[in-house]
């Protein structure tokens, strides 16, 4: 199942599609970024990341007219690092983050990654719940990682994503999304 086919709409009935992030999306991405991140990425940083392909994949979740979330994955030496994942607060708990993470994890597998990692705020239990659904488990703590708030980051890893059992996990998530039974558990900013 492709990420584009994971477009079952949220309860409001508006279909959400996943597509590559483009320059034209950045105004909307920055609007979300400033809503959910105490120290938001800059336009320059997003532009730099978009130009860093190959090895990076940035996606947006959007309705016909509105960007409602975004995420990014950097691949190096057979491992993927989720660099960012955020959903517009008005669209949280509607499976937007699930769709984005599914597309990123699928791309990581296609790039030959054997594992995925990320950092998440210790206090962001909703995001941690989402990541656990994708097989991420705590692996350590980065003390004071988020300098603007001095909050610690929980390091999470999903190992063996190149194995058939992980493909089955992704298939099960895709199936729940296509049936519209995914409640968007654990969505928010990474």
C-alpha positions as CSV (number, residue, x, y, z in Angstrom):
1,X,0.0,0.0,0.0
2,X,1.4,3.4,-0.9
3,X,1.4,6.4,1.3
4,X,-0.8,8.2,-1.3
5,X,-3.5,5.5,-0.8
6,X,-3.6,6.2,2.9
7,X,-5.9,9.1,2.3
8,X,-9.0,8.1,4.3
9,X,-10.3,11.3,5.7
10,X,-10.5,12.4,9.3
11,X,-13.8,12.5,11.1
12,X,-14.5,15.9,9.4
13,X,-14.7,14.1,6.1
14,X,-11.8,16.0,4.5
15,X,-9.3,13.7,2.8
16,X,-5.7,14.0,3.9
17,X,-3.0,13.1,1.4
18,X,0.7,12.7,1.9
19,X,3.0,14.2,-0.6
20,X,6.6,15.5,-0.9
21,X,7.3,18.8,0.8
22,X,7.9,21.6,-1.7
23,X,9.0,25.3,-1.3
24,X,5.4,26.3,-1.9
25,X,4.4,24.4,1.3
26,X,6.9,26.2,3.6
27,X,4.7,29.1,4.7
28,X,2.1,26.6,6.0
29,X,4.8,24.4,7.5
30,X,6.3,27.4,9.3
31,X,2.8,28.3,10.6
32,X,2.5,24.9,12.2
33,X,6.1,24.9,13.3
34,X,5.6,28.1,15.3
35,X,2.4,26.7,16.9
36,X,3.9,23.5,18.2
37,X,7.6,24.1,18.7
38,X,9.1,26.4,21.4
39,X,12.1,26.9,19.2
40,X,10.9,26.5,15.7
41,X,13.0,25.7,12.7
42,X,13.7,28.6,10.4
43,X,12.8,29.0,6.7
44,X,16.5,28.7,5.9
45,X,16.8,25.4,7.8
46,X,13.8,23.9,6.0
47,X,15.2,25.1,2.6
48,X,18.6,23.6,3.4
49,X,17.0,20.3,4.3
50,X,14.9,20.2,1.2
51,X,18.0,20.8,-0.9
52,X,20.0,18.0,0.9
53,X,18.5,15.2,-1.2
54,X,19.3,12.4,-1.7
55,X,19.3,10.9,1.8
56,X,16.5,13.1,3.1
57,X,12.8,12.9,2.7
58,X,10.4,15.6,3.8
59,X,6.6,15.2,3.4
60,X,3.5,17.2,4.0
61,X,0.0,16.0,5.0
62,X,-2.6,18.1,3.3
63,X,-6.2,18.5,2.4
64,X,-7.1,19.9,-1.0
65,X,-6.2,23.4,0.3
66,X,-4.3,23.2,3.6
67,X,-1.1,21.7,4.9
68,X,-2.0,20.0,8.2
69,X,1.2,18.3,9.1
70,X,4.7,17.5,8.0
71,X,7.6,15.2,8.8
72,X,11.2,14.4,7.7
73,X,13.6,11.5,7.7
74,X,17.4,11.6,7.2
75,X,19.1,8.4,6.1
76,X,22.8,7.7,6.6
77,X,24.8,4.5,6.8
78,X,21.7,2.2,6.9
79,X,19.9,4.1,9.6
80,X,17.1,6.6,9.5
81,X,16.7,9.6,11.8
82,X,13.2,11.2,12.1
83,X,14.3,14.9,12.1
84,X,10.9,16.4,12.5
85,X,7.2,15.4,12.8
86,X,4.4,17.8,13.6
87,X,0.7,18.2,13.2
88,X,-1.4,21.3,13.2
89,X,-3.1,21.4,16.7
90,X,-6.5,21.6,15.0
91,X,-5.7,18.3,13.2
92,X,-4.2,16.3,16.0
93,X,-5.8,13.0,17.0
94,X,-7.0,12.5,13.4
95,X,-4.3,10.0,12.3
96,X,-2.3,12.7,10.4
97,X,0.9,11.9,12.3
98,X,0.3,8.2,11.8
99,X,0.1,8.7,8.1
100,X,3.2,10.8,8.0
101,X,5.3,8.4,10.1
102,X,4.0,5.4,8.0
103,X,5.2,7.1,4.9
104,X,8.6,8.0,6.4
105,X,9.1,4.5,7.8
106,X,8.2,2.9,4.5
107,X,10.6,5.2,2.7
108,X,13.4,4.3,5.2
109,X,12.8,0.6,4.5
110,X,13.0,1.3,0.8
111,X,16.3,3.0,1.3
112,X,17.7,-0.1,3.1
113,X,17.5,1.2,6.6
114,X,17.8,-1.4,9.4
115,X,16.7,1.0,12.1
116,X,15.0,4.3,12.8
117,X,15.8,6.7,15.6
118,X,14.4,10.0,17.0
119,X,14.4,12.3,19.9
120,X,11.1,13.3,21.6
121,X,10.4,15.6,24.6
122,X,10.1,13.6,27.8
123,X,6.8,15.4,28.5
124,X,5.3,14.6,25.1
125,X,3.7,11.3,26.0
126,X,1.2,11.5,23.1
127,X,4.0,11.4,20.5
128,X,5.8,8.7,22.5
129,X,2.6,6.6,22.2
130,X,2.6,7.1,18.4
131,X,6.2,6.1,18.1
132,X,5.7,2.9,20.2
133,X,3.0,1.9,17.8
134,X,5.7,1.9,15.1
135,X,8.0,-0.2,17.2
136,X,10.1,2.6,18.7
137,X,11.4,1.8,22.2
138,X,13.3,4.1,24.7
139,X,17.0,3.8,24.4
140,X,18.4,6.6,26.4
141,X,18.0,10.2,27.5
142,X,19.7,13.4,26.3
143,X,19.8,15.7,29.3
144,X,18.8,19.3,28.5
145,X,18.5,18.5,24.8
146,X,15.8,21.1,24.2
147,X,17.8,24.2,25.2
148,X,14.9,26.7,25.1
149,X,13.1,24.8,27.9
150,X,16.0,22.8,29.3
151,X,13.8,19.7,28.8
152,X,15.3,16.3,28.4
153,X,14.8,14.3,25.2
154,X,13.9,10.6,25.2
155,X,15.9,8.8,22.5
156,X,13.8,6.1,20.9
157,X,14.8,3.4,18.4
158,X,13.0,1.0,16.1
159,X,15.3,-1.8,15.2
160,X,15.1,-4.4,12.5
161,X,12.8,-2.4,10.2
162,X,14.3,-4.3,7.3
163,X,12.8,-7.6,8.5
164,X,9.5,-9.0,7.3
165,X,7.9,-8.6,10.8
166,X,8.3,-4.8,10.5
167,X,6.7,-4.9,7.1
168,X,3.8,-6.7,8.7
169,X,3.6,-4.0,11.3
170,X,3.4,-1.3,8.6
171,X,0.8,-3.3,6.7
172,X,-1.4,-3.6,9.9
173,X,-1.1,0.2,10.5
174,X,-2.0,0.9,6.8
175,X,-5.0,-1.4,7.1
176,X,-6.3,0.4,10.2
177,X,-5.9,3.7,8.3
178,X,-7.7,2.5,5.2
179,X,-10.6,1.2,7.4
180,X,-10.7,4.6,9.2
181,X,-10.4,2.9,12.6
182,X,-7.2,4.7,13.5
183,X,-8.0,7.2,16.2
184,X,-4.7,9.1,15.7
185,X,-3.4,8.0,19.1
186,X,-0.5,9.9,20.3
187,X,-0.3,12.7,17.8
188,X,1.5,16.0,18.2
189,X,4.9,17.5,17.7
190,X,7.9,15.2,18.0
